[in-house]
């Protein structure tokens, strides 16, 4: 509660962003205490990634922040906002403090009792990849659309170029050491979370988020440069999750009972393949969202290679 209030009342956007990150990490611990490790991993990951985006936005807003702080709404508007906040908080508290006994749940009937039909042992994975697979597919599609929207903010002259400034090697030895030490370990952890998702808490989103975090660490240390958004390998990585998911979905018409239905006896291998592709897509998507739109023009063509202007002259 203290972290939530601190993030809410902070006037400086940078301080508010730090409070939001702390609140997200504490919320992850709450979910662990409730025994929902899958939700805890997702909450911590989303909180950290969103926090990085907020910190970046706060840095860009710092120049005009003082003038914005001085602009305060009138007493009537502030009073209305306070009343609405109190009403929403009271409603949430009422739901939390007066639950039904026993709490209504479909978990035993819909998930736990039918795990054998999905080929997996984790009921969360069963829900995400079997019972509500269309929702999981749409999450991947929404992430892809978000990256395209961010890239579309770049001027036409920079389309196909690289996002962010050219990396500069940092003199911080500790940062450089961690950027060289942690990525190999994180790759192993990401693969473990992906594979462990079949029977225990984990998943493609959590594994992909860890890989994206290692990319951010290497970028901060100046060890790698952002890829050009026109690179074919980058675009294939971005669409691999939705493409594999859709392929498995349409294959269900021929091999099973319909769209996103898995062939009997092949549920587990198909889910592993889909999750592997989604891990790659989530990692690349989150990294590109944090990189932002292209800010550098595309690299000049190699010697002897025709340019776009040469092609237009040839057409004329």
N, C-alpha and C positions, 0 to 999 in steps of 0.2 A: 504494500500500500504506500509506503514511504517513497519507493522508487517511482511509482506511478504518479504520485502527487508532485514529486520533484520534476519529472519530465513535463508535467502539465503546466506548472507555474513558472518554469524557467523562461526568462525573457529572451536570452541569447539563444539563437537557433543551434549553435554548436553545443551548448550545455544541454539543451533539450534532446539533441540527438544522442549524446552520451547517456543521458538518463533513460532514453528509450532502449538502448542496447543493454544496459544493466537490468532494466525491467524484463526484457526478453529472456535473458539468461536465468533470472530468478523464476520466471514463469516456467521455463523448462524444468527446473528443480521441482516445482509444484506438480507438474505432470508425472515426473519420476515417482514422487511420493504417492501419487494416485495409482501407480502401477501401470501407466500407459507410456512405456518407453518410446514406442513409435511416434506418438504425438510429441513427446519431449524432444526427440531429435529434430523433428520438423520445426517445432517452435523455436528452438535455439538456432537452427540454421536460418530460418526466415528472419528472425530478429537480428542476427549478425549481418546478413546480406543487406537487409533493408537499412540497418544502421550505417553501413558503409555508404550506401546511396545518400542517406540523409546527411552524413558528414560531408560528402562531396558537394551536395546542394548548399549546405550551410557555408562552406568555404566560398562558393560563388556568390552567395547573397550577402556576404559580410560588408561589402562596400555601402549598400543602401539599407543596412539593418537598423541603424540608429534612427533614421527617419521613419521607418516602419513601426518601431517601438513607440514613438511619440504619437502615432495615429491611433487613438483609442476610440472604440465605439461609444455611443451615447449611453446614458444610464438605463434607458428603457430596453435597448437591445441587450445590454449586459444582464439585466434582470431576467429577460426572457430566456437567454442562454442558460442562466443559473437554474431557472425553474425546470427547463427541459432536462438538464443534466441530473438534477435531483430526482426527477420522475423516472428516468431510465435507470439510474443507480438503484432506486427503491424497487423497481420491477425485477431487476436482476437479483437483488438480495432476497426478494420474496421467493423467487424460483429456487435459489440455492439453499435457503434456510428451511423451506417447507417442501421437501421432495416427497413423492409418493413412497409408501413402504409396503411391499418392496418396490424399488425403482423400476419403471417400465423399461424393458429391453427386449430386443429381438436377437441378441447375440447367441443364446443357446439354440434357438430354433432355426435361425437363418444361417448362422456361420459355423459355430462349433460343431453342431450335429451333422453338418454336411461337408466337413473338411475333406473327407475321403474322396469326394467327387471332384475336388479341385487338384488333388495331387500334392498339396502343400500342407504344412503343419501350423502355419501362422494365420490366425483368423483375420488379422488386419490385411495381410497379403491377399487372402481369399476374397475379401470384400473389394479391395482396390483393383484386382486383376481378373476377377470372375463376376461377382454379383453387380459391381458398379464399374465395369471396365470402360464403359463409354465416358464416364466422368474423368478417369485417369487419362484417357486418350485426349480429351478436350483440354486438359491442363497442359499437356505437351504442345498442343496446337496454339494455345493462348500464349505460352512462353515464346514460341517461334514468331507469332505475330508481333509481340512486344519488341523483339529484336529488330524486326523489319521496320517498325514504327520509329525506333530510336535511330536507326541508320537513315531513315528518310528525312531526318532533321538536318542532314548535311547538305551544303550547297551542291549544285550539279557539278561544279568544277572539282569537288573533292570526292565524288562518288567513286567507289572502288579503291579508295586510299586506305590509310591506316588510322585508327583512332588513337587519341592521346598523343602526348609529346614523345619525342625520341628518348628512349631510356638513357639515363645517365648513371654510370656506375657509382654506387654509394660508397662513402668512406666508412660507413658504420660496419665495423667488422662483425659485431654480433648479429646484425640483420643479414649480412651476406652469409655468415655461417649457418644460420637457421634456414635460409633460402636454399642452401645446398644440402642440408641434412634432412629436413623434414619431408620434401616431396617424395622421395622413394618410400619412406615409411607411410606417408599418407596414401600412396597408391595401393599399398597392401591393405590399409584400413578400409579404403573405399571398396576394394574387391571383396573384402570380408563382409562389409555391410550389405553388398549386393548379394553375395551367395548366402549369407545368414538370413536374408529376408524370407527365404523359403520356409524356414521353421521357427525363426526367432525374430525379435525386433531388428529392423534395418530397413533397407530399401534403396531404390534407384535414386530418389531425390536426395537422401542423406549422403550416399556415396558420391553422387555427382557434385553436391555442394562442397564436400571436403576437397575434391579435386580442383574445383574452382577457387577455393581459398588458397590452395598451394600456388595456383597461377598468379593470384594477386600478390602473394608473398614474393614470388620470383620477380614480378614486375616492380614491386617496391624496392627490391634490392638492385634493380637495373641489370638483371641477368638475361632477360628475354625482351623481345619487342612484340607489340601487338601485331597480329597478322592482318594483311590487307583484306578488306571485306569482300573483295572480288575473287579471293583464292578459292579454287574448286574444293580442296580438301576441307576447308572451313565450312562451306555451304553443305557439303555432304554430311559432315558431323552434326550440323544443326537440324537437318531433316531426317537423320537416321532413325530417331525414336518414333516420330509420327509415321514414317514410311513403313518401318517394320511392324508397328502396331496395326496399321491399316492393312498391310499384307496378310497378317495373321487373321485379322477380322474378316476380310473378304474370302480367305481360304476356308473359313467356317461354313460358307454356303456349300462348298463342294465336299468338305471332309467331315462336317459335323451337322448341326441342326440349324445353323443360321449365322448371322453376323456376330463376330466375336465369341463364337462357340468353339471350344477346343476339342480336337479329336480325342476320343476315348483312349486312355492309356498314354497320351502324349501331352497331357495338361502341364506337367512339371517342366519338361524340356522347352515347351513353347513359352511358358512364363519366364523361364531363365533367359531365353533369347531376347524376348521383349524388354525385360528389365535391363539387360546388358546394353541394348541400343539406347534405352531411355537414360541410363547413367551417363553415356557419352553426350547425349543431347543436353541434359540438364547441366553438366559441367561446362560445356561450351556456351550454352545460352546465358547462364549466370555470369560467366566471365565477360562475354560481349556486352551484356547489359551494364556492367560496371565500367567497361572501357568507354562506352558512349559512342556518339556518331563519329565518322571520320573527320579528322582535323588536318590531315596531311594529304597532299595530292598523290595519285598513283605513281608508282615508280616508273621512270622513263623506260621505253622499250629497249631491248637489246640491240646492239649494232646489227644492221642489216634487216631488222624486223620492220614491217610496214606499220605505220601509225594510223590512227583513225582518219587524220587529214589526208594521208596518202590514199586510203580506200575511197574517200569521197571524191578526190580528184580523179581516181580511176573510173568511178561510176560516171562522172561528168564526161 
